[in-house]
């Protein structure tokens, strides 16, 4: 691809990310001179039908979503050699990268804002009829100003009807997700609703504040079993400066049964707006 400097009216400037199946490039639209980002399949994966289906699924879901905290996808090109889609250029590292680089002060100073933006994005996605299914620090980009974007809709799934007919015609899909963040019902391959994303966000909040996920294991299978059977320790065990209210909220989000979790991200946000996350921060002003 390096020698292909122009693609579908865009000039390739700089590779931002290089994964096993896709690359992301900073590009300039020749007609408008706007800087954008282009995600494309790597050449050796173009013939993989499953990979292509997921790639176009991610693009098509993103095209339907328009929210300030969700990465904006503008166009999709079904090019047989270079399948790609163009999205907003958001110059930022993921929360996972910031954790790995030990930028804990950056995250802590902006924690309320980061969590509010993340929950707002997921509330919008859920009320639009989608379960993200891969909520984790890696899929939140945060720039140096603290602005957040939710990314990666490759395994997003329509929330299925829970009526009798919906249950009758429901197909059990493949179990997909990232093991450290998957809800018990996602691991079991059950139909999912917003509360699966709430569980994964609870794991994310646990990791963002303590620097570690609640469950660790020697094998993938053991990790999945822990999600289903093991009660998580309070995040205060790893970071005593977290408030009781915040720790209770995280544990509430990590309830094994979805019925025992907050019913929506709106409920999570209402709770967050009323509380301090860290004991030494100034009192929260109630938001309306």
C-alpha positions as CSV (number, residue, x, y, z in Angstrom):
1,X,0.0,0.0,0.0
2,X,3.0,2.3,0.6
3,X,3.3,3.1,-3.1
4,X,-0.4,3.8,-3.5
5,X,-0.4,7.4,-2.5
6,X,-3.9,8.3,-3.8
7,X,-7.0,6.2,-3.0
8,X,-10.5,7.1,-3.9
9,X,-9.8,10.8,-3.9
10,X,-7.8,10.8,-0.7
11,X,-4.0,11.3,-0.3
12,X,-2.4,9.0,2.2
13,X,-0.3,11.0,4.6
14,X,0.7,8.9,7.6
15,X,-0.1,5.5,9.0
16,X,-1.7,5.9,12.5
17,X,-2.3,2.3,13.4
18,X,-1.2,-1.0,12.0
19,X,-3.1,-4.1,13.1
20,X,-3.3,-7.8,12.1
21,X,-6.4,-7.2,9.8
22,X,-6.6,-3.4,9.3
23,X,-4.6,-0.2,9.0
24,X,-5.6,3.3,9.8
25,X,-4.2,6.2,7.8
26,X,-4.3,9.9,8.2
27,X,-5.5,11.1,4.8
28,X,-6.3,14.4,3.0
29,X,-9.5,14.7,0.9
30,X,-8.2,16.1,-2.4
31,X,-11.4,18.0,-3.2
32,X,-11.7,19.8,0.2
33,X,-8.2,19.5,1.7
34,X,-9.8,18.2,4.9
35,X,-7.8,15.9,7.1
36,X,-9.6,12.6,7.7
37,X,-8.8,9.1,8.8
38,X,-9.1,6.0,6.6
39,X,-9.4,2.5,7.8
40,X,-8.6,-0.3,5.3
41,X,-8.2,-4.0,5.3
42,X,-4.6,-5.2,4.9
43,X,-4.0,-6.9,1.5
44,X,-3.7,-10.5,2.8
45,X,-7.0,-10.3,4.7
46,X,-9.1,-9.0,1.8
47,X,-10.0,-12.6,0.7
48,X,-11.2,-13.5,4.2
49,X,-15.1,-13.4,4.0
50,X,-15.6,-13.3,7.8
51,X,-13.1,-10.4,8.2
52,X,-14.7,-8.5,5.3
53,X,-18.2,-9.0,6.7
54,X,-17.0,-7.6,10.1
55,X,-15.2,-4.7,8.4
56,X,-18.3,-3.6,6.5
57,X,-20.5,-4.2,9.5
58,X,-18.3,-1.8,11.6
59,X,-18.6,0.8,8.9
60,X,-22.3,0.4,8.4
61,X,-23.1,0.6,12.1
62,X,-20.9,3.7,12.4
63,X,-22.7,5.4,9.5
64,X,-25.9,5.2,11.5
65,X,-24.5,6.7,14.6
66,X,-24.1,10.5,15.0
67,X,-23.1,11.7,18.4
68,X,-20.3,14.0,19.6
69,X,-18.7,11.2,21.7
70,X,-18.9,8.5,18.9
71,X,-16.3,8.4,16.1
72,X,-18.0,9.8,13.0
73,X,-17.9,7.6,9.9
74,X,-18.4,9.5,6.7
75,X,-18.3,7.1,3.8
76,X,-17.6,3.4,2.9
77,X,-15.9,2.2,-0.3
78,X,-16.4,-1.5,-1.3
79,X,-13.2,-1.6,-3.3
80,X,-12.3,-5.3,-4.1
81,X,-8.6,-4.6,-3.6
82,X,-8.6,-1.9,-0.9
83,X,-11.9,-2.0,1.1
84,X,-12.0,1.1,3.2
85,X,-14.1,3.6,5.1
86,X,-13.4,7.2,5.9
87,X,-14.0,8.7,9.3
88,X,-13.2,11.9,11.3
89,X,-9.6,12.4,12.1
90,X,-9.3,12.4,15.9
91,X,-5.7,12.7,17.0
92,X,-5.7,10.9,20.3
93,X,-4.4,7.8,22.1
94,X,-6.7,5.2,23.6
95,X,-7.3,5.0,27.3
96,X,-5.5,1.6,27.2
97,X,-2.4,3.3,25.8
98,X,-2.6,6.0,28.4
99,X,-2.8,3.3,31.1
100,X,0.2,1.4,29.6
101,X,2.1,4.7,29.6
102,X,1.2,5.2,33.2
103,X,-0.6,8.5,32.6
104,X,-2.6,8.0,35.7
105,X,-2.6,11.7,36.7
106,X,-4.0,12.7,33.3
107,X,-6.8,10.1,33.7
108,X,-7.5,10.9,37.3
109,X,-7.8,14.7,36.7
110,X,-10.3,14.0,34.0
111,X,-12.0,10.9,35.4
112,X,-15.5,12.5,35.9
113,X,-15.5,13.9,32.4
114,X,-14.1,10.7,30.8
115,X,-16.8,8.6,32.5
116,X,-19.6,11.0,31.7
117,X,-18.6,11.1,28.0
118,X,-18.1,7.3,27.8
119,X,-21.5,6.6,29.4
120,X,-23.2,9.3,27.2
121,X,-21.8,7.6,24.1
122,X,-22.9,4.2,25.2
123,X,-26.4,5.5,26.3
124,X,-26.8,6.9,22.8
125,X,-25.7,3.7,21.2
126,X,-28.0,1.5,23.3
127,X,-31.0,3.8,22.8
128,X,-30.3,3.7,19.1
129,X,-30.8,-0.1,19.4
130,X,-27.3,-1.4,19.5
131,X,-25.1,-3.3,22.1
132,X,-21.4,-2.4,21.5
133,X,-20.2,-5.8,22.9
134,X,-16.6,-4.7,23.1
135,X,-16.5,-1.9,25.7
136,X,-12.9,-1.6,27.1
137,X,-10.2,1.1,27.6
138,X,-8.8,0.3,24.1
139,X,-12.0,1.4,22.4
140,X,-12.1,4.9,24.0
141,X,-9.9,7.5,22.4
142,X,-9.2,10.6,24.6
143,X,-7.2,13.5,23.3
144,X,-5.0,15.9,25.3
145,X,-8.0,18.2,25.9
146,X,-9.9,15.4,27.5
147,X,-12.4,14.9,24.6
148,X,-13.5,11.3,24.1
149,X,-14.7,9.2,21.2
150,X,-16.1,5.6,21.3
151,X,-14.7,3.5,18.5
152,X,-14.9,0.0,16.9
153,X,-18.3,-1.4,16.1
154,X,-17.1,-4.6,14.4
155,X,-19.1,-6.9,16.7
156,X,-21.9,-4.5,17.7
157,X,-25.2,-6.3,17.7
158,X,-28.8,-5.1,17.4
159,X,-30.7,-5.4,20.7
160,X,-33.1,-8.2,20.2
161,X,-36.8,-8.1,21.0
162,X,-37.7,-9.8,24.2
163,X,-41.3,-10.4,23.1
164,X,-42.5,-14.0,22.7
165,X,-42.1,-13.8,18.9
166,X,-38.7,-12.2,19.3
167,X,-37.6,-15.1,21.6
168,X,-39.1,-17.7,19.2
169,X,-37.1,-16.5,16.2
170,X,-34.0,-15.5,18.0
171,X,-30.7,-17.1,16.7
172,X,-27.9,-17.7,19.1
173,X,-24.9,-16.0,17.6
174,X,-21.2,-16.8,18.1
175,X,-19.6,-15.7,21.4
176,X,-17.5,-12.7,20.6
177,X,-15.8,-10.0,22.7
178,X,-12.6,-9.5,24.8
179,X,-12.4,-12.0,27.6
180,X,-11.3,-9.6,30.4
181,X,-14.4,-7.4,29.8
182,X,-17.2,-9.8,28.8
183,X,-20.4,-10.1,30.8
184,X,-21.6,-13.5,32.1
185,X,-24.5,-13.6,29.6
186,X,-22.1,-12.6,26.7
187,X,-19.8,-15.5,27.7
188,X,-22.9,-17.9,27.6
189,X,-23.9,-16.7,24.2
190,X,-27.3,-15.4,25.5
191,X,-29.2,-12.5,23.9
192,X,-27.8,-9.2,25.0
193,X,-29.2,-5.8,26.0
194,X,-27.6,-2.6,27.3
195,X,-26.8,-4.2,30.6
196,X,-24.0,-6.3,28.9
197,X,-22.3,-3.0,28.0
198,X,-22.9,-1.8,31.6
199,X,-21.0,-4.8,32.9
200,X,-18.1,-4.2,30.5
201,X,-18.1,-0.5,31.5
202,X,-17.9,-1.5,35.1
203,X,-14.8,-3.5,34.4
204,X,-13.4,-0.5,32.5
205,X,-14.1,1.9,35.4
206,X,-12.4,-0.6,37.8
207,X,-9.3,-0.7,35.6
208,X,-9.2,3.1,35.0
209,X,-9.2,3.8,38.7
210,X,-7.1,0.9,40.1
211,X,-4.8,0.2,37.1
212,X,-6.0,-3.5,36.9
213,X,-9.1,-5.4,36.0
214,X,-11.1,-7.2,38.7
215,X,-10.3,-10.7,37.4
216,X,-7.0,-12.2,36.5
217,X,-6.4,-15.9,35.6
218,X,-3.7,-18.3,34.3
219,X,-5.8,-19.4,31.4
220,X,-8.6,-18.0,29.2
221,X,-11.1,-20.6,30.4
222,X,-10.3,-19.8,34.1
223,X,-10.9,-16.1,33.3
224,X,-14.3,-16.7,31.8
225,X,-15.3,-18.9,34.7
226,X,-14.3,-16.1,37.1
227,X,-16.7,-13.7,35.3
228,X,-19.5,-16.1,35.8
229,X,-18.8,-17.3,39.4
230,X,-16.3,-15.2,41.3
231,X,-17.4,-12.1,43.3
232,X,-15.1,-9.2,42.5
233,X,-13.2,-7.5,45.3
234,X,-14.1,-3.9,46.0
235,X,-11.9,-1.5,43.9
236,X,-11.1,0.2,47.3
237,X,-9.0,-2.9,48.1
238,X,-6.5,-1.7,45.4
239,X,-7.1,2.0,45.8
240,X,-8.3,3.1,49.2
241,X,-8.8,6.7,48.2
242,X,-11.8,5.7,46.1
243,X,-15.1,6.7,47.7
244,X,-17.6,4.1,49.1
245,X,-20.2,5.4,46.6
246,X,-18.1,4.9,43.6
247,X,-16.9,1.5,44.7
248,X,-20.5,0.4,45.3
249,X,-21.5,1.7,41.8
250,X,-18.8,-0.3,40.1
251,X,-19.8,-3.4,42.0
252,X,-23.4,-2.8,41.2
253,X,-22.4,-2.7,37.5
254,X,-20.5,-6.0,37.9
255,X,-23.5,-7.9,39.2
256,X,-23.5,-11.4,37.8
257,X,-27.2,-11.2,36.9
258,X,-28.2,-8.5,34.5
259,X,-31.4,-7.8,36.5
260,X,-29.2,-6.8,39.5
261,X,-27.2,-4.1,37.5
262,X,-28.3,-0.5,36.8
263,X,-31.0,-0.7,34.1
264,X,-29.3,1.8,31.7
265,X,-26.4,4.1,31.3
266,X,-28.7,7.0,32.1
267,X,-29.0,5.5,35.6
268,X,-25.2,5.2,35.8
269,X,-24.8,8.8,34.8
270,X,-27.3,10.0,37.4
271,X,-25.4,8.1,40.1
272,X,-22.0,9.5,38.9
273,X,-23.3,13.1,38.9
274,X,-24.2,12.8,42.6
275,X,-20.9,11.4,43.8
276,X,-17.2,12.0,44.3
277,X,-14.9,9.3,42.8
278,X,-11.9,10.1,45.0
279,X,-12.2,11.0,48.7
280,X,-9.9,14.0,48.4
281,X,-11.7,15.7,45.5
282,X,-14.0,18.7,46.1
283,X,-17.7,18.0,46.6
284,X,-19.6,17.5,43.3
285,X,-22.1,20.1,42.2
286,X,-25.3,18.4,41.2
287,X,-26.0,18.4,37.5
288,X,-29.4,18.7,36.0
